[in-house]
Amino acid sequence: MLANLPVSGERLWASIMEMARIGPGRAGGSNRQALTDADGEARHLLRRWCEALGLEMTVDRVGNMAFLRPGADPSLPPVAFGSHLDTQPTGGRFDGVLGVLAGLEVMRALDDSGTVTRAPLMLVNWTNEEGARFSPPMMGSGVAMGLFDEAEVLARTDASGAVFGEELARIGWRGEADPAMFQRLGAYFELHIEQGPFLEAEGAEIGVVTGASAQAWFEVTVTGAEAHAGNGMALRRDALVAAAQMIVAIEGIAHETGGNGTVGRIVVSPDSRNVVPGSVWFTVDLRHASAATLARMEAMLRDRLRALAAARRVLPAITPFWSFPETPFDPVLVARVREAAIARGLTWREMPTGIGHDAVYLARRVPTAMIFCPCHGGLSHNEAESITQAWAEAGCRVLADAVLATAGLA
């Protein structure tokens, strides 16, 4: 069913650009990491916009923000939609933000038209989706769905030792509501940029997301022995050279299995110019659409890293850090997204996502679907990330259609 709401692509785009002025990056993107002053300021802007529409705000104990629009039948569970406002240190202007502000535009269009839905509607901004400052990612939605322990999340620290709960309180966004309230949602939709190249390459305007790939993260410590850089090479137990070979092996595992393998952080010790490194710590991120293949990738990781360590006479420690399984989205809601794209004459394709989103955690407890719009070159987590206004508007209209088809009209 076509919503025929007065959705404004121009207003949506202007809101995205205004939000981008908070926490600007060095090269045109955004640096609005979770629980920084910029994150707090962005939340205040969203609150002002939502309260201007008469939406009722609730903030839970980990900072998740919910804005409720009443429905004609208050006994029905809310139909929710949203994403996140936090970014990577060198993030773009659209990752996460598009989903929140497209949801805001849906609320504005409903207000403009005086439309009343049967079920209440809820716009959500999830806390710390990116996991850039506090790891792991998707903390707010993880706590809300009962997948992370609330106390453990509040006690997490960043690289400087700042405590999650203390920073949340410092910026003024530690609420009192129980995060479990989100488990009572009737449905959840999330619009997001693809963060991949397929939609643009195929000329498709909408991605109908069928589910999420499985992921597994690890931390690896390679222990060798420090030595003077002027000593001979034969007896070295160089942890960094061993780690370098391991990182190449991780790339090889990804190519062999058709998955993804990434090393994103490396810490070398003692980090001195003329000392052979005695210890290296690095992260590993493995992903695959098949949980069975991901398990095989994990086994390959352990076997190959241990073999390389033995050959280099170093000791490896491979520690699981975080994971989530292959997650299908709700077929009824996925069909509503697909039907909305077809009804609007938009080009579309079905696709899984290999990227973690709050929707992936929501799908464990709540019927969930995602909508993708293209991004240029598939580039994301980069200040050069970009989309077109037309893509944003198309995604917003599909979001509106799917939400109204689910919430119903009074």
VEXLOMI-57799 format. One record per residue (C-alpha): residue in three letters; y, x, z; residue number from 1. Coordinates in nm, 3 decimals, decimal comma, padded with zeros to 5 digits. Example, Ala and Ser with C-alpha at 12.3 -4.5 7.8 and 13.67 -1.06 7.14 Angstrom:
<nodes>
   res        py        px        pz     n
   ALA   -00,450    01,230    00,780     1
   SER   -00,106    01,367    00,714     2
</nodes>
This chain:
<nodes>
   res        py        px        pz     n
   MET    00,000    00,000    00,000     1
   LEU    00,341    00,133   -00,094     2
   ALA    00,577    00,146    00,202     3
   ASN    00,892    00,111   -00,014     4
   LEU    01,099    00,251    00,269     5
   PRO    01,439    00,400    00,185     6
   VAL    01,309    00,754    00,236     7
   SER    01,583    01,002    00,147     8
   GLY    01,476    01,338    00,010     9
   GLU    01,835    01,456    00,039    10
   ARG    01,857    01,365    00,408    11
   LEU    01,520    01,527    00,479    12
   TRP    01,628    01,847    00,303    13
   ALA    01,959    01,855    00,488    14
   SER    01,776    01,820    00,820    15
   ILE    01,543    02,108    00,734    16
   MET    01,838    02,328    00,643    17
   GLU    02,023    02,236    00,964    18
   MET    01,717    02,319    01,174    19
   ALA    01,689    02,654    00,991    20
   ARG    02,028    02,755    01,130    21
   ILE    01,864    02,777    01,473    22
   GLY    01,683    03,107    01,515    23
   PRO    01,763    03,247    01,171    24
   GLY    01,555    03,537    01,043    25
   ARG    01,696    03,854    00,893    26
   ALA    01,606    03,762    00,535    27
   GLY    01,674    03,390    00,509    28
   GLY    01,377    03,260    00,707    29
   SER    01,331    03,173    01,072    30
   ASN    01,251    03,354    01,397    31
   ARG    01,210    03,071    01,644    32
   GLN    00,914    03,180    01,851    33
   ALA    00,768    02,950    02,114    34
   LEU    00,960    02,912    02,441    35
   THR    01,251    03,129    02,334    36
   ASP    01,610    03,011    02,364    37
   ALA    01,599    02,923    01,993    38
   ASP    01,294    02,705    02,048    39
   GLY    01,478    02,528    02,329    40
   GLU    01,782    02,471    02,109    41
   ALA    01,567    02,333    01,825    42
   ARG    01,407    02,089    02,067    43
   HIS    01,748    01,967    02,180    44
   LEU    01,850    01,904    01,818    45
   LEU    01,534    01,705    01,753    46
   ARG    01,595    01,506    02,071    47
   ARG    01,950    01,418    01,964    48
   TRP    01,833    01,303    01,624    49
   CYS    01,552    01,091    01,770    50
   GLU    01,757    00,937    02,049    51
   ALA    02,017    00,833    01,791    52
   LEU    01,740    00,608    01,653    53
   GLY    01,660    00,466    01,995    54
   LEU    01,326    00,646    02,018    55
   GLU    01,187    00,695    02,368    56
   MET    01,112    01,059    02,454    57
   THR    00,825    01,180    02,671    58
   VAL    00,756    01,548    02,745    59
   ASP    00,427    01,658    02,894    60
   ARG    00,350    01,947    03,130    61
   VAL    00,299    02,201    02,848    62
   GLY    00,613    02,095    02,660    63
   ASN    00,468    01,870    02,390    64
   MET    00,743    01,627    02,285    65
   ALA    00,667    01,266    02,188    66
   PHE    00,916    01,011    02,052    67
   LEU    00,794    00,650    02,056    68
   ARG    00,905    00,363    01,833    69
   PRO    00,776    00,030    01,967    70
   GLY    00,551   -00,191    01,758    71
   ALA    00,517   -00,568    01,757    72
   ASP    00,186   -00,535    01,946    73
   PRO    00,232   -00,296    02,240    74
   SER   -00,139   -00,324    02,324    75
   LEU   -00,225   -00,120    02,014    76
   PRO   -00,248    00,259    02,044    77
   PRO    00,032    00,449    01,868    78
   VAL   -00,006    00,589    01,518    79
   ALA    00,131    00,942    01,550    80
   PHE    00,256    01,206    01,309    81
   GLY    00,430    01,541    01,345    82
   SER    00,373    01,916    01,358    83
   HIS    00,563    02,204    01,523    84
   LEU    00,909    02,366    01,532    85
   ASP    00,809    02,715    01,652    86
   THR    00,776    02,994    01,394    87
   GLN    00,640    03,340    01,340    88
   PRO    00,878    03,635    01,404    89
   THR    00,931    03,655    01,027    90
   GLY    00,859    03,291    00,953    91
   GLY    00,983    03,058    00,684    92
   ARG    01,193    02,744    00,707    93
   PHE    00,916    02,495    00,623    94
   ASP    00,592    02,587    00,803    95
   GLY    00,551    02,316    01,069    96
   VAL    00,914    02,209    01,047    97
   LEU    00,845    02,000    00,735    98
   GLY    00,592    01,788    00,922    99
   VAL    00,823    01,720    01,216   100
   LEU    01,131    01,642    01,009   101
   ALA    00,943    01,439    00,748   102
   GLY    00,822    01,233    01,043   103
   LEU    01,182    01,202    01,157   104
   GLU    01,278    01,085    00,807   105
   VAL    01,008    00,818    00,820   106
   MET    01,157    00,698    01,150   107
   ARG    01,507    00,698    00,998   108
   ALA    01,391    00,501    00,694   109
   LEU    01,221    00,246    00,918   110
   ASP    01,545    00,212    01,115   111
   ASP    01,754    00,180    00,799   112
   SER    01,532   -00,099    00,665   113
   GLY    01,474   -00,275    00,996   114
   THR    01,099   -00,253    00,939   115
   VAL    00,875   -00,340    01,234   116
   THR    00,517   -00,215    01,249   117
   ARG    00,233   -00,384    01,435   118
   ALA    00,127   -00,066    01,616   119
   PRO    00,378    00,163    01,786   120
   LEU    00,467    00,485    01,605   121
   MET    00,500    00,829    01,762   122
   LEU    00,663    01,148    01,633   123
   VAL    00,525    01,463    01,798   124
   ASN    00,645    01,824    01,824   125
   TRP    00,354    02,034    01,952   126
   THR    00,420    02,342    02,167   127
   ASN    00,330    02,691    02,045   128
   GLU    00,132    02,612    01,733   129
   GLU    00,189    02,959    01,591   130
   GLY    00,056    03,167    01,878   131
   ALA    00,293    03,447    01,778   132
   ARG    00,441    03,509    02,122   133
   PHE    00,168    03,356    02,339   134
   SER   -00,190    03,366    02,210   135
   PRO   -00,405    03,186    02,111   136
   PRO   -00,229    02,946    01,875   137
   MET   -00,216    02,567    01,897   138
   MET   -00,185    02,574    02,274   139
   GLY    00,002    02,246    02,314   140
   SER   -00,239    02,041    02,106   141
   GLY   -00,534    02,230    02,255   142
   VAL   -00,436    02,132    02,609   143
   ALA   -00,360    01,776    02,498   144
   MET   -00,708    01,736    02,351   145
   GLY   -00,877    01,891    02,655   146
   LEU   -00,987    02,203    02,466   147
   PHE   -00,777    02,449    02,669   148
   ASP   -00,738    02,460    03,044   149
   GLU   -00,381    02,361    03,132   150
   ALA   -00,350    02,605    03,423   151
   GLU   -00,477    02,895    03,212   152
   VAL   -00,228    02,817    02,937   153
   LEU    00,062    02,797    03,180   154
   ALA   -00,040    03,137    03,320   155
   ARG   -00,058    03,312    02,979   156
   THR    00,177    03,606    02,928   157
   ASP    00,344    03,753    02,622   158
   ALA    00,362    04,122    02,535   159
   SER    00,652    04,174    02,776   160
   GLY    00,476    04,002    03,065   161
   ALA    00,676    03,677    03,049   162
   VAL    00,470    03,383    03,178   163
   PHE    00,424    03,075    02,958   164
   GLY    00,490    02,819    03,230   165
   GLU    00,793    03,005    03,362   166
   GLU    00,942    03,039    03,014   167
   LEU    00,879    02,671    02,945   168
   ALA    01,068    02,581    03,262   169
   ARG    01,343    02,834    03,190   170
   ILE    01,432    02,673    02,857   171
   GLY    01,419    02,329    03,022   172
   TRP    01,118    02,179    02,845   173
   ARG    00,844    02,160    03,108   174
   GLY    00,786    01,787    03,144   175
   GLU    00,586    01,577    03,387   176
   ALA    00,361    01,366    03,163   177
   ASP   -00,014    01,425    03,148   178
   PRO   -00,101    01,597    02,817   179
   ALA   -00,417    01,384    02,800   180
   MET   -00,195    01,089    02,702   181
   PHE   -00,229    01,208    02,342   182
   GLN   -00,604    01,142    02,349   183
   ARG   -00,521    00,769    02,344   184
   LEU   -00,356    00,781    02,001   185
   GLY   -00,487    00,541    01,739   186
   ALA   -00,445    00,790    01,454   187
   TYR   -00,265    01,114    01,370   188
   PHE   -00,120    01,235    01,038   189
   GLU    00,030    01,577    00,967   190
   LEU    00,228    01,681    00,659   191
   HIS    00,234    02,055    00,601   192
   ILE    00,301    02,306    00,329   193
   GLU   -00,025    02,429    00,178   194
   GLN    00,026    02,796    00,271   195
   GLY   -00,191    02,872   -00,030   196
   PRO   -00,154    02,891   -00,409   197
   PHE   -00,382    02,616   -00,540   198
   LEU   -00,153    02,313   -00,560   199
   GLU    00,126    02,499   -00,739   200
   ALA   -00,118    02,673   -00,974   201
   GLU   -00,274    02,341   -01,075   202
   GLY    00,054    02,152   -01,096   203
   ALA   -00,056    01,915   -00,820   204
   GLU    00,206    01,756   -00,595   205
   ILE   -00,017    01,646   -00,308   206
   GLY   -00,313    01,800   -00,131   207
   VAL   -00,548    01,547    00,028   208
   VAL   -00,698    01,757    00,306   209
   THR   -01,060    01,674    00,383   210
   GLY   -01,108    01,902    00,683   211
   ALA   -01,066    02,251    00,825   212
   SER   -01,269    02,568    00,790   213
   ALA   -01,435    02,726    01,090   214
   GLN   -01,261    03,024    01,249   215
   ALA   -01,355    03,299    01,490   216
   TRP   -01,121    03,559    01,639   217
   PHE   -01,224    03,884    01,807   218
   GLU   -01,067    04,181    01,980   219
   VAL   -01,219    04,520    01,907   220
   THR   -01,171    04,836    02,114   221
   VAL   -01,285    05,166    01,963   222
   THR   -01,317    05,449    02,215   223
   GLY   -01,338    05,809    02,102   224
   ALA   -01,180    06,115    02,263   225
   GLU   -00,826    06,256    02,261   226
   ALA   -00,795    06,607    02,120   227
   HIS   -00,525    06,851    02,014   228
   ALA   -00,424    06,808    01,652   229
   GLY   -00,451    07,182    01,600   230
   ASN   -00,822    07,200    01,684   231
   GLY   -01,097    07,192    01,421   232
   MET   -01,210    06,873    01,249   233
   ALA   -01,586    06,897    01,294   234
   LEU   -01,608    06,796    01,658   235
   ARG   -01,347    06,520    01,654   236
   ARG   -01,424    06,170    01,782   237
   ASP   -01,120    06,016    01,616   238
   ALA   -01,093    05,648    01,715   239
   LEU   -00,830    05,573    01,451   240
   VAL   -01,031    05,702    01,154   241
   ALA   -01,330    05,502    01,278   242
   ALA   -01,112    05,192    01,317   243
   ALA   -00,974    05,239    00,966   244
   GLN   -01,326    05,238    00,823   245
   MET   -01,406    04,929    01,027   246
   ILE   -01,102    04,746    00,891   247
   VAL   -01,210    04,823    00,534   248
   ALA   -01,557    04,694    00,624   249
   ILE   -01,407    04,366    00,749   250
   GLU   -01,237    04,317    00,413   251
   GLY   -01,573    04,382    00,246   252
   ILE   -01,744    04,116    00,459   253
   ALA   -01,485    03,862    00,349   254
   HIS   -01,530    03,944   -00,019   255
   GLU   -01,910    03,930    00,005   256
   THR   -01,918    03,591    00,175   257
   GLY   -01,625    03,420    00,004   258
   GLY   -01,447    03,387    00,336   259
   ASN   -01,137    03,543    00,489   260
   GLY   -01,115    03,847    00,713   261
   THR   -00,791    03,976    00,861   262
   VAL   -00,682    04,248    01,100   263
   GLY   -00,335    04,154    01,217   264
   ARG   -00,261    04,378    01,515   265
   ILE   -00,347    04,740    01,592   266
   VAL   -00,264    04,941    01,904   267
   VAL   -00,328    05,316    01,897   268
   SER   -00,353    05,529    02,213   269
   PRO   -00,210    05,767    02,320   270
   ASP    00,026    05,714    02,024   271
   SER    00,141    06,075    02,002   272
   ARG    00,207    06,268    01,681   273
   ASN   -00,005    06,569    01,767   274
   VAL   -00,293    06,406    01,955   275
   VAL   -00,611    06,278    01,793   276
   PRO   -00,626    05,909    01,892   277
   GLY   -00,877    05,846    02,168   278
   SER   -00,861    05,467    02,164   279
   VAL   -00,773    05,194    01,916   280
   TRP   -00,753    04,820    01,983   281
   PHE   -00,730    04,571    01,699   282
   THR   -00,772    04,200    01,627   283
   VAL   -01,012    04,038    01,382   284
   ASP   -00,971    03,690    01,231   285
   LEU   -01,273    03,554    01,037   286
   ARG   -01,269    03,220    00,852   287
   HIS   -01,502    03,024    00,627   288
   ALA   -01,539    02,662    00,517   289
   SER   -01,907    02,677    00,623   290
   ALA   -01,987    02,723    00,993   291
   ALA   -02,323    02,874    00,898   292
   THR   -02,160    03,135    00,675   293
   LEU   -01,903    03,212    00,944   294
   ALA   -02,191    03,282    01,184   295
   ARG   -02,335    03,520    00,925   296
   MET   -01,996    03,690    00,895   297
   GLU   -01,989    03,739    01,273   298
   ALA   -02,335    03,900    01,263   299
   MET   -02,226    04,126    00,976   300
   LEU   -01,916    04,222    01,174   301
   ARG   -02,118    04,335    01,473   302
   ASP   -02,379    04,520    01,269   303
   ARG   -02,136    04,708    01,046   304
   LEU   -01,889    04,801    01,316   305
   ARG   -02,167    04,935    01,537   306
   ALA   -02,313    05,137    01,248   307
   LEU   -01,974    05,288    01,165   308
   ALA   -01,913    05,366    01,531   309
   ALA   -02,245    05,548    01,559   310
   ALA   -02,172    05,752    01,248   311
   ARG   -01,829    05,855    01,386   312
   ARG   -01,960    05,913    01,742   313
   VAL   -01,729    05,654    01,899   314
   LEU   -01,801    05,349    02,114   315
   PRO   -01,718    04,996    01,995   316
   ALA   -01,651    04,692    02,215   317
   ILE   -01,639    04,362    02,021   318
   THR   -01,510    04,073    02,232   319
   PRO   -01,483    03,709    02,118   320
   PHE   -01,129    03,578    02,176   321
   TRP   -01,101    03,227    02,027   322
   SER   -01,279    03,002    01,780   323
   PHE   -01,310    02,653    01,646   324
   PRO   -01,581    02,492    01,434   325
   GLU   -01,576    02,343    01,089   326
   THR   -01,382    02,019    01,141   327
   PRO   -01,391    01,718    00,905   328
   PHE   -01,099    01,475    00,899   329
   ASP   -01,137    01,100    00,933   330
   PRO   -01,261    00,958    00,599   331
   VAL   -01,067    00,632    00,635   332
   LEU   -00,737    00,813    00,692   333
   VAL   -00,814    01,069    00,422   334
   ALA   -00,869    00,777    00,182   335
   ARG   -00,530    00,631    00,277   336
   VAL   -00,360    00,958    00,190   337
   ARG   -00,544    00,971   -00,142   338
   GLU   -00,464    00,606   -00,220   339
   ALA   -00,095    00,664   -00,142   340
   ALA   -00,081    00,959   -00,383   341
   ILE   -00,252    00,754   -00,655   342
   ALA   -00,030    00,450   -00,601   343
   ARG    00,281    00,664   -00,636   344
   GLY    00,156    00,827   -00,954   345
   LEU    00,150    01,172   -00,796   346
   THR   -00,087    01,444   -00,908   347
   TRP   -00,326    01,533   -00,628   348
   ARG   -00,644    01,716   -00,539   349
   GLU   -00,880    01,709   -00,245   350
   MET   -00,911    02,036   -00,056   351
   PRO   -01,011    02,184    00,279   352
   THR   -00,774    02,400    00,478   353
   GLY   -00,869    02,748    00,584   354
   ILE   -00,574    02,756    00,823   355
   GLY   -00,550    02,634    01,179   356
   HIS   -00,317    02,340    01,240   357
   ASP   -00,257    02,111    01,536   358
   ALA   -00,431    01,841    01,332   359
   VAL   -00,754    02,040    01,358   360
   TYR   -00,753    02,005    01,736   361
   LEU   -00,640    01,642    01,720   362
   ALA   -00,939    01,567    01,497   363
   ARG   -01,174    01,645    01,787   364
   ARG   -01,053    01,338    01,979   365
   VAL   -00,841    01,122    01,746   366
   PRO   -00,885    00,996    01,387   367
   THR   -00,682    01,249    01,187   368
   ALA   -00,573    01,336    00,834   369
   MET   -00,348    01,596    00,674   370
   ILE   -00,124    01,598    00,367   371
   PHE   -00,031    01,919    00,187   372
   CYS    00,262    01,982   -00,042   373
   PRO    00,282    02,297   -00,257   374
   CYS    00,468    02,613   -00,163   375
   HIS    00,582    02,874   -00,412   376
   GLY    00,322    03,143   -00,469   377
   GLY    00,125    03,023   -00,170   378
   LEU    00,357    03,238    00,042   379
   SER    00,390    03,155    00,412   380
   HIS    00,444    03,337    00,743   381
   ASN    00,708    03,516    00,541   382
   GLU    01,084    03,465    00,529   383
   ALA    01,063    03,412    00,153   384
   GLU    00,848    03,100    00,202   385
   SER    00,989    02,822   -00,016   386
   ILE    00,926    02,471   -00,146   387
   THR    01,127    02,227   -00,358   388
   GLN    01,308    01,920   -00,235   389
   ALA    01,097    01,711   -00,472   390
   TRP    00,774    01,841   -00,315   391
   ALA    00,906    01,768    00,033   392
   GLU    01,008    01,415   -00,064   393
   ALA    00,674    01,340   -00,232   394
   GLY    00,489    01,452    00,080   395
   CYS    00,718    01,244    00,300   396
   ARG    00,660    00,931    00,091   397
   VAL    00,283    00,974    00,103   398
   LEU    00,310    01,025    00,479   399
   ALA    00,511    00,703    00,513   400
   ASP    00,264    00,506    00,303   401
   ALA   -00,039    00,631    00,497   402
   VAL    00,127    00,570    00,833   403
   LEU    00,230    00,214    00,746   404
   ALA   -00,111    00,135    00,598   405
   THR   -00,257    00,239    00,932   406
   ALA   -00,002    00,088    01,170   407
   GLY    00,039   -00,236    00,971   408
   LEU    00,353   -00,443    00,926   409
   ALA    00,460   -00,713    01,170   410
</nodes>
